[in-house]
Amino acid sequence: MIWLLRIYLFLYFILYFGIGAWAVIEPVREILEFDIPSFMLAVGLSVSAPIGYSEVAGLYGGINLMVGIFCLLGLFSKYLANKALFILAFLTFSIAAGRYLLSLIPTAPGFLNSFFIFEVATFFISIFFMIYLRTLNQPAQKHDVGDVATNES
């Protein structure tokens, strides 16, 4: 089971680090020699001022890069794995909640899309692995009926 957790964290490292790097290079995407699709177009954003690129690099790029790196560090430590899972659960729950809250506004689009499903699935899988890690860290308790019979309380 620990290997499933490591595979999960490694896949999320690739995913989040890749999205973060993609967002960071968006402002210079057109001058690069290889063809990279537009991050802004993929997520439906447009920039109307130069500071907008900094915001995309910081919010989408920086946060995703660091989440990815934290997932990578979680491969080497159960403690950091638990923290990375918490970050994944918190982040994806927050984004999914925001999508849902927006959908409560009558003229807003609905919340149910592939990104929402991904976020909810990530939340529940991360919670599952957090519970699994908690059970690994708790020592097994030995229950002996004879101890109960001699207990004088």
N, C-alpha and C positions, 0 to 999 in steps of 0.2 A: 504494500500500500504506500510505503514511503516513496517508492519509485514513481507512482502515479502523481504524488504531490510534486516531486521534482520535475516531472515532465510538464505538469500544469504550470508551475512557476517558470520553467524555461520557455514554454510557448507564450506566456504572458510577457516575459522579458522581450522576446522577439517582437510581439505585437505592439506593446507600448513604446519600446525603444524605437521601433521603426516608425510609428506614427509621430513620435516626438521629433525624430530627425527629419522626417518629411516636412513637418510644420516649420522647423527652424530654417530649412533651406528654401522655403517658398519664395522669399524675396529675391533670391539669386537663381531661382530655378531656370529662368530663360537663358542665362548666360553660361550655364553648365553645358558641357559638350554632349552629354547623353540626354535623351528625351525622358523627362519625368512628368507624369501627369500632374495637374494642378491640385494641390491640397485644398485651396480655397474653393475651387469648383466642386471638388468631391464632397465637401461638407456644406456647400451652399452659402459661402460667405463672400463678401466683397469688401475691399478696403477703400475708404474715401480720403484718408490722410496718411502721411508717412508713419505716424505713431501706430496706426492700425497693424502694420507689419510687425512692429515690436510687440504688440499685444498678442498677435497670433503666435509669434515665436515664444513668448513668455508663457501664455496660458495653455495653448495647445502643445507647444514644443517642450518647454521646460518641465511642466508638470508630467507629461507623458514620458519624457526621457527619464526623470527621476523615479517614477513608478516602475518603469522597466528595469532600471538599475537595481532598485530595491528588490524586485522579484529575482534578479540574478543573484544578489547577495543571499537571498533566502535559500538558495540551493546548498549553501555551505553551513547553515546554522538553523537549528529548529527554532531558536528564539527569533531570529530575523525572518524565518519563514512565517511564523505566526504574525509578526508585525506586517509583513508584506501582504498576507491574506487579509488582515484587518484593513489595510489601506485599500486593497482591491474591493473589499466588501463595502467600505464606507464610500469610496469614490463612485462605484457603480450604482449603489443605492441612491446616493445624492443626485446623480444625473437622471436616473429613472424617475425619482420623485419629482424632479423639476419638469420632466416631460409630462408626467401625469398632471401636475398642478396647472401647467399651461393648458392642457386639454380641458380643464374645467371652465375656462373662459369660453363663452358661447361661440365666438367667431374664430377661435383658434383651431388648428389641426388636431386630430386625434393623437393619442400617445402610442398606439399599437403599431410598431414598425420593427424592422429587423434589428435596429440599434437597441430599442427597448428590450426586446427578447434577449439579446446578447447580455445587456446589463443585468437583467433579472437572473438569468442563468449564472452569470459570473458571481453575483451576490450569493446565491444559494450554494454553489459549489465551494466558494471561499469559506462560507460558514461551516459547511460540512467538514472541510479540511481543518478548520480551526478546532472544531470539536474533536476530530481525530487526534490532532496534536495534543490537545488537553488530556485525552485518555492515555496517550503515550507517556506523558510527564507525571501522571499520578501512579504511585506505587500500588501494586495489587494488594488488596486487603484480604487477609486470611480470616475466615470465619470458622471457628471451632465451637461446636455445640457444647462441649465439655467446659469451655471457659465461661459460658453463660450460666451453667448450673452451679458453678462454684463462686460466682460473683456475689459478694455480700454488700449490697447497696441498701 
